[in-house]
């Protein structure tokens, strides 16, 4: 994983200053040059904010002159990559501060900037300011020849885009953006389709019924890639064992299978080691069975209660009478997102959303 310094280094900011100054008709960009020398100790988001603010100081305050400077920079070689990320943020600040007349040209400028490095975060202030207007302006982009622009439509409008401000209005009601996703779920680009699936997964967290209905509608008019989009878009609901999500994907919650296990081979597990368990599934039907197999670890908490966490095992089609067997090694290596507590834990299998079996093991933390 690149560090903040590697993504937005002092060298990158100085390079940005050298490119923006002539584009704006300036002899230098003093605020950006000063900023380049003051990045040490800042997180990535802190660096973005600092470079954004410096660019806003160096570039013209008038919208028309500001836009002209950035379009001149776009026309010159080398204005690309991470140096453009804080510039995108500057476009959002200047565009919204310049009044309603700048709303449309600012979004258009972000459309043209996004192939250099995604403007997915920078379009979100426009959606928060006036969602209906922003969606109307972004709508025609679903037919743009550049997949980066088409992806911007889906990714920028995600209700819960990671590492970016959420869109509360879209969390409450994601339906206004659905026509955009309807236009993109069969896109030629996997880059675009994966964004559509992630957008659907965002919707599923707050409106599971709507997500399942949308996936079902897409599967009724599919491309060869639609099954994968639907599965990825409903992955959170599948892990949660929701019957309607399983059903729409063709995984019958009550599939006639015999489940054996989990059979734990490691009755005691030390932090840093592995839980090992075996399992077996047999399709008892006289037709093929589409099975989603997960497992659930019930972690012990400090107060002695347990909290479940679902992990992926396999997705398989079993022929009539066929048996699937396997062994799983589950790591208990320390991670920053979970604190382990000693004592008895449980593991279960989950087949098409239904829990099967239960086995205990003891975790040693000392």
Secondary structure, 3 states (H helix, E strand, C coil): CCCHHHHCCHHHHHHHHHHHHHHCCCCCCHHHHHHHCCCCCCCHHHHHHHHHHHHHHHCCCCHHHHHHHHHHHHHCCCCCCCHHHHHHHHHHHHHHHCCCHHHHHHHHHHHHHCCCCCCCCCCHHHHHHCHHHHHHHHHHHHHCCCHHHHHHHHHHCCCCCCCCCCCHHHHHCHHHHHHHHHHHCCCCCHHHHHHHHHHHHHHHHHCHHHHHHHHHHHHHCCCCCHHHHHHHHCHHHHHCCCHHHHHHCCCCCCCCEEEEEEEECCCEEECCCEEEEEEEEEECCCCCEEEEEEEEEEEECCCCCEEEEEEEEEEEEECCCCEEEEEEEEECCCECCECCCCEEEEEEEEECCEEEEEEEEEEECC
